[in-house]
Amino acid sequence: DNLSISTGSAMETGEQPVGTAEDISHNKATAKRKVAVAFGYIGTKFSGLQQNDGVRTVDEELEKALFKSGCIADYNHAAGLQKINWTRCSRTDKGVHAAINIISLKMMRSEQIDILDIIRSHLPDDIRLYGIYRVTKSFHSKQMTTSREYEYVLPTSLFRSRAQNGSESGTGDRINDSVVGETQDGNLSDVDLERFNSILSGFLGTKNYHNFSPRISSFDGSAQRYITKFEATSVICHHHDLISIAIHGQAFLLNQIRKMIGTALALYHGVLDVDLLHSQALFDPCKSFQLPMAPSLGLFLRRPFFRDYNLKIGERTDLQKLDFVGFEREIAKYINNDIYKQIIAQDDHEQEFTKWINSAILNPSLAWNNFTVIAKPAPDDMPKKSKKARFRQTWN
């Protein structure tokens, strides 16, 4: 009765023959099983993960490949993703990559031992399929995810102006005579890296991130987010000196991570007063700041975690834990050979990071320290949201 799924390593995308109409019938009433699909993607040419009419999305390409492979029936394909209980672990934004992400759905049972290869034959080159897991009937990709780890990669040249001009941290004085050059490279010094990590540590714990995401009330409980890791390290990849920033938290709001990165760089360069971080003013529900947002280019989902679900299923032999054991090397290779390479190549061609830091962080016409006061609503007017509504506020 179990769903027969192979979990071999990914193969090169290419046209392969699928089963005949007798082997796979889209219209036949076939038993469905709840599964979790593990995959990665290069987000450059996608308008995000979630299906959105009129634009190319990861959801659309995955659903199309599953349908062509006989995993989704005609009548379910026509009815939309809700019909098959399609849920997403992390809803990444336009241009954001994923080393590994998870969607869950009710999939038609297949006895074909090469079903993964058949699905891969219908996927574009910028989506990598790792495997398919049998999960419990109640499994929900988003709600079962206990935490998520993202990574943001950027060139060390974005830190150069502060070091070369000798600006003191935390003064709030804008660097007017410094523009980051396109040819600056080399590792960040241990002292400067330590100072940057000191800034990142100010984001740890539970804080109100209403200033880091649009369309959310500062007094809405869903603005509270818990960050357990925000740490930078120096790396050399494909002959480029980079800073890799790891971000680990329960869940993230729309644009939250990109604004965290942009704000951290503004604090590092002294164009945003570091006292606003230390005093928690940036997280004050009564203060509204317009904060810089880093490009989507450097951001990718490294992996989701399913701690509670894995504990729940215990040692059941009919289910697989979502710990991605067996895929570690393949995922690491995908990060290095595909995601890092794409970020570096795109920035070398478009100079997006350099253009952004010069126009957003080092632009003397912008006043990042300014804020407006938000009046606290009366108790009866405070936002009241159900648990289900708070889930809808979560983006990443």
C-alpha positions in Angstrom: 0.0 0.0 0.0 3.0 2.3 0.4 3.9 4.9 -2.2 6.8 3.6 -4.2 9.4 6.4 -4.4 13.0 6.4 -5.4 15.4 8.9 -3.9 18.4 8.7 -6.1 20.7 11.6 -6.8 19.7 14.3 -9.3 20.4 13.6 -13.0 21.0 16.0 -15.8 17.7 17.3 -17.3 16.8 15.8 -20.6 13.9 14.5 -22.5 13.0 11.0 -21.5 10.1 8.8 -22.5 7.3 8.5 -20.0 4.8 5.7 -19.6 2.1 5.1 -22.2 -1.6 5.9 -21.6 -2.1 2.4 -20.3 0.8 2.8 -17.8 -0.3 6.3 -16.6 -3.9 7.4 -16.8 -4.5 11.0 -15.7 -8.2 10.4 -15.5 -8.2 7.1 -13.7 -9.4 7.3 -10.0 -6.1 6.2 -8.5 -5.3 6.2 -4.7 -3.4 9.3 -3.6 -0.8 9.6 -0.9 0.4 12.6 1.0 4.0 13.3 0.1 6.7 16.0 0.6 8.7 17.0 -2.4 12.3 18.1 -1.8 13.8 20.4 -4.5 16.1 23.4 -5.0 16.1 26.2 -7.6 17.8 29.2 -9.0 15.4 32.0 -8.5 16.8 34.5 -11.1 14.2 33.9 -13.8 11.3 33.2 -11.4 8.8 35.7 -10.0 8.9 33.9 -6.7 7.9 30.4 -5.6 4.1 30.8 -5.2 1.9 30.4 -8.3 0.9 33.8 -9.7 -1.0 34.2 -12.9 0.8 35.8 -15.8 4.4 35.3 -14.5 6.8 32.3 -14.3 6.9 30.7 -10.8 8.5 27.6 -9.3 5.0 26.3 -8.2 3.9 26.4 -11.8 6.9 24.5 -13.2 6.7 21.9 -10.4 3.0 21.3 -10.8 3.4 21.0 -14.6 6.2 18.4 -14.3 4.2 16.4 -11.8 1.1 16.5 -14.0 3.0 15.4 -17.1 4.6 12.6 -15.1 1.2 11.2 -14.1 1.4 12.2 -10.5 -1.6 14.6 -10.7 -4.9 13.7 -12.4 -6.5 15.8 -15.1 -9.5 16.7 -12.9 -7.2 17.8 -10.1 -4.9 19.7 -12.4 -7.8 21.7 -13.8 -9.2 22.4 -10.3 -6.1 24.1 -9.0 -3.5 23.5 -6.3 -5.9 23.6 -3.4 -7.6 20.5 -4.6 -4.5 18.5 -4.0 -3.6 20.2 -0.7 -0.5 21.9 -2.1 1.4 23.7 0.6 4.8 25.4 0.7 7.4 25.4 3.4 9.0 28.7 2.5 7.4 31.2 0.1 10.5 32.8 -1.4 10.3 36.1 -3.2 11.2 37.1 -6.7 14.9 36.4 -7.5 15.5 34.5 -4.3 17.1 31.0 -4.6 16.7 27.8 -2.6 19.3 25.1 -1.9 16.4 23.0 -0.7 12.7 23.7 -0.2 9.7 21.6 0.5 6.2 21.4 -1.0 3.6 18.9 0.1 0.6 17.5 -1.8 -1.7 14.6 -2.3 0.0 12.7 -5.2 -1.3 9.8 -7.2 0.3 6.6 -6.2 3.0 5.4 -8.6 4.7 2.0 -8.7 7.3 3.2 -11.3 10.8 2.8 -9.8 12.1 5.6 -12.1 9.4 8.2 -11.2 12.0 10.8 -10.0 13.8 10.5 -13.4 10.5 10.9 -15.2 9.6 14.0 -13.2 13.1 15.5 -13.8 12.7 15.0 -17.5 9.9 17.6 -17.4 11.6 20.1 -15.1 13.6 23.1 -16.4 17.3 23.4 -15.8 16.9 25.9 -13.0 14.9 23.5 -10.7 16.7 20.5 -9.0 14.6 17.6 -7.7 16.2 15.7 -4.8 13.5 13.3 -3.6 10.0 12.6 -2.5 9.0 11.6 1.0 5.9 9.8 2.3 4.4 11.9 5.1 1.4 11.8 7.4 -2.0 12.7 6.1 -2.1 15.8 8.3 1.3 17.1 7.1 1.3 20.8 6.1 4.7 22.0 4.8 4.4 25.5 6.3 2.9 24.7 9.7 5.2 21.7 10.2 8.4 23.7 9.7 9.9 24.5 13.1 12.6 26.9 11.7 14.3 28.1 8.5 17.9 28.9 7.7 18.8 31.4 5.1 22.1 32.6 3.7 23.0 36.0 2.2 26.1 36.3 0.2 27.7 39.6 -0.8 31.2 40.8 -2.0 33.6 42.2 0.6 34.0 45.3 -1.5 30.7 46.6 0.1 32.6 47.0 3.4 35.6 48.8 2.0 34.6 52.4 2.3 34.4 52.4 6.0 37.8 50.7 6.4 39.5 53.0 3.9 38.0 56.2 5.3 38.5 55.3 9.0 35.0 56.1 10.0 34.2 55.5 13.6 31.3 53.1 14.3 28.1 54.4 15.9 28.7 58.1 15.2 25.8 58.4 12.9 28.0 60.6 10.6 27.4 59.9 6.9 30.3 59.1 4.7 30.0 61.8 2.0 33.3 61.3 0.2 33.3 57.6 -0.2 32.0 55.5 -3.1 32.6 51.8 -3.3 34.7 50.9 -6.4 34.0 48.0 -8.7 37.6 46.5 -8.5 38.1 46.5 -4.7 38.5 43.1 -3.3 40.4 41.1 -0.6 39.2 39.6 2.7 37.6 41.7 5.4 40.0 42.1 8.4 39.2 40.2 11.5 38.6 43.4 13.4 36.0 44.7 10.9 34.4 41.3 10.7 34.1 41.2 14.4 32.6 44.6 14.5 30.0 43.7 11.8 29.1 40.5 13.8 28.6 42.7 16.9 26.0 44.7 14.9 24.3 41.5 13.7 24.1 40.2 17.3 21.8 43.1 18.1 19.0 41.4 16.0 19.0 38.2 18.0 16.0 37.1 20.1 12.4 38.1 19.8 11.8 41.6 18.4 9.1 43.6 16.6 10.0 43.7 12.9 7.3 46.0 11.7 9.9 48.3 10.2 11.4 45.5 8.2 8.3 44.5 6.2 5.6 46.3 4.4 1.9 46.2 5.1 2.0 45.0 8.7 0.8 46.9 11.7 3.4 47.6 14.4 0.9 46.5 17.0 0.1 43.2 15.2 1.4 40.2 17.2 2.6 38.6 14.0 5.3 41.4 13.7 7.1 39.6 16.5 9.8 37.4 15.1 12.4 35.2 16.8 16.0 35.1 15.4 18.4 32.5 16.8 21.4 33.2 14.4 22.7 36.2 12.5 26.4 35.7 11.8 28.9 36.6 9.1 31.9 34.7 7.9 34.5 35.3 5.2 34.6 32.8 2.3 36.5 32.6 -1.0 34.4 31.1 -3.8 35.1 30.9 -7.5 38.1 33.3 -6.9 35.9 35.9 -5.3 36.2 37.2 -1.7 32.7 37.1 -0.2 30.9 37.6 3.1 28.4 34.8 3.9 25.7 35.7 6.4 23.7 32.9 8.1 20.2 33.8 9.3 18.2 31.3 11.3 14.8 31.9 12.7 11.3 30.4 13.1 9.7 32.3 10.3 10.3 35.6 8.4 8.1 38.4 7.1 8.0 39.6 3.5 11.4 41.4 2.8 12.5 41.1 6.4 15.8 39.4 5.8 16.8 41.8 3.0 16.0 44.8 5.2 17.9 43.2 8.1 21.0 43.0 5.8 20.5 46.5 4.4 20.1 48.0 7.9 23.1 46.1 9.2 25.3 47.6 6.4 23.9 51.1 7.1 24.9 50.6 10.8 28.3 49.3 9.8 29.0 52.3 7.5 27.8 54.8 10.2 24.9 56.2 8.1 22.4 54.8 10.6 23.1 55.5 14.2 24.1 52.3 16.0 22.4 53.7 19.2 19.1 53.1 17.4 19.9 49.4 17.4 21.3 49.2 21.0 18.3 51.2 22.4 15.9 48.9 20.5 14.4 52.0 18.7 14.4 50.2 15.4 12.0 47.6 17.0 9.8 50.1 18.8 6.2 49.7 17.7 5.7 53.5 18.2 8.5 54.5 15.7 8.3 54.1 12.0 11.6 54.0 10.0 12.2 53.7 6.3 15.1 51.2 6.2 17.3 50.2 3.3 16.6 46.9 1.6 19.4 44.8 0.1 19.0 43.2 -3.3 17.4 39.8 -3.7 20.4 38.6 -5.6 22.4 37.4 -2.6 19.6 35.7 -0.7 18.8 32.0 -0.7 17.0 29.5 1.5 19.6 27.1 2.8 17.3 24.6 4.4 14.1 24.2 6.5 13.9 22.2 9.7 11.2 19.8 10.8 12.3 19.0 14.4 8.8 18.5 15.9 7.5 16.4 12.9 10.6 14.2 13.0 10.1 13.5 16.7 6.4 12.9 16.1 6.9 10.1 13.6 9.6 8.5 15.6 10.8 5.2 14.3 7.9 4.5 12.0 9.1 2.4 9.1 6.3 3.5 6.7 7.4 7.2 6.8 10.7 9.0 6.3 12.1 11.8 8.5 12.6 15.1 6.8 16.2 15.4 7.8 17.6 15.2 4.3 20.1 12.5 5.2 21.7 11.3 2.1 21.4 14.6 0.3 24.0 16.7 2.2 26.7 16.4 -0.4 24.4 17.0 -3.3 22.9 20.1 -1.6 26.4 21.4 -0.7 27.5 20.9 -4.3 24.4 22.7 -5.6 25.1 25.7 -3.3 28.7 25.9 -4.5 28.4 25.1 -8.2 25.0 26.6 -9.0 23.8 29.2 -6.4 27.1 30.8 -5.5 28.1 30.7 -9.1 24.9 32.4 -10.2 25.2 35.1 -7.6 28.8 35.9 -8.6 28.2 35.7 -12.4 25.1 38.0 -12.2 26.8 40.6 -10.0 30.0 40.5 -12.2 27.8 41.3 -15.2 25.3 43.8 -13.7 27.3 45.2 -10.7 24.0 45.2 -8.7 25.6 45.2 -5.3 27.9 48.1 -6.1 25.0 50.1 -7.6 22.9 49.4 -4.6 25.4 50.4 -1.9 26.3 53.6 -3.7 22.6 54.7 -4.3 21.1 53.4 -1.0 23.7 53.3 1.8 26.2 55.9 0.7 23.8 58.4 -0.8 24.1 61.6 1.2 20.5 62.7 0.2 18.9 59.9 2.2 18.2 60.3 5.9 18.0 56.8 7.5 18.0 58.1 11.1 14.6 59.9 10.7 11.4 58.3 11.9 7.8 59.2 12.4 5.8 58.5 15.6 3.0 56.0 15.6 0.2 56.6 18.0 -0.6 53.6 20.1 -4.2 52.4 19.4 -6.8 52.2 22.1 -7.2 48.7 23.6 -10.4 48.1 21.7 -8.7 49.1 18.4 -5.6 46.9 18.8 -5.3 44.3 16.0 -6.7 40.9 16.8 -5.6 38.0 14.7 -6.3 34.4 14.9 -3.5 31.9 14.8 -4.5 31.0 11.2 -4.3 34.7 10.2 -0.9 35.0 11.7 0.3 32.1 9.6 -0.8 34.1 6.5 1.5 36.9 7.5 4.6 34.6 7.3 6.4 34.8 4.0 9.7 33.1 4.1 
